[in-house]
Amino acid sequence: MPERSFDDLAAYVLGQPPRLGDVRLIAVDGPSGAGKSQFAARLAAALGAQIVHTDDLLNGWDDQFTFWTRLEGKVLAPLRKGENATYQRYDWGEADFAGPPITVRAASAVLLEGVSAARSVIRPELTFAVFVDAPPTVRWDRAISRDGDDSLAYRKYLERWRAAEDRHFAVEETAARADLIVDGSATAPDGRYVSLARTGCDDDYR
């Protein structure tokens, strides 16, 4: 599988027209534990862009997909109008939106990272969509390790979450409609990622 450069990908994205007002919105989607956050962080560094993590806007486990109206109102709508956006991060310990305010600048590029970030409702306004994937066992082990919870209750939550995201991706055909599919389980040198497939763009960013 080919290794590609984050700098090349960033240059390609910045060469595309903005679609969310004057903002180039880049979605980094994929199942839990696939490596979305790491990929988004490295691409954001190459772009000089901020990241909005959808997990920060979830009102607990049961808000897996219904958080979108909150994202739209607090983040996407202001950015679309060329205004800075402000939201509070959900505090899982406090079970409330108790984190300090986060401001997202209406810059030339903003990354949206998380499960369902590339959903169909926002697809027409995305400049670029990435789907990060990894084998199910790798994703499961990462989720358990990341959250530090191997309890039976957590495992039940995680199983339910994974089943729901699988249904979502199947209905939305997220991977098939992404511009780039990335292997989130592969190891690449600094500044590079492993591409599984491209689904609709030319080779400039590859």
C-alpha positions, 0 to 999 in steps of 0.5 A: 500500500502506498505511503503519501505525504500530508504536505502534498495532501494539504496542498491539494486540499488548499487548492480546492474551492471552499464550500462552507462559505469561505471555509474549506471544511475537511471531514475525517470520518471512520469507525471508533478506534480507527485512528481518525484523531491521529490522522486529523492532527497530522493533517491539521498541522500540515494545513495550519488548521483547527480541528473540531472533534464531534465527540466534544459535542455529544451529550453522552453515549446516547447522542451518537448521531443526534448531536448534529443540530448542536454542531450545526448551530454552534459551529457550522452556521457561524463558519458558513457566515464567515463568523468565528464559532464558539462551543463548550466541550462535553465533560464526560466526568461531569456529564455536562457541557462544562468545559471552557469555551472553544473558539473556532476561527472562520479560517481558510480550512477547518477539520471536522473529526469524528464518527459521521463527520462526512454524513450526507447532510454536510457532504455538499459543503465538504471540500474533502472527505477522508475515511480512516479504517482499521481491522475490527480487533485493532479498533476494539483494543485501541478503544479499550486502551484509550478509555482505560475501561475494561469493565463489562458495562463499558464493553456493552456501551462500546458494542452498541456504539460499534453496531450503530456506527456500522449501520450508519456507514452502510446506509450512508455509504461513507467509505464509497463517497469519501475522497480518500480512504486511509489505513489507520492501522499502518505505520508510516514515517513522520509526515506520511500516511498509508493510502488504501484507495482514492474514490473520486479525485485525481492524483495531485494529492497522492 
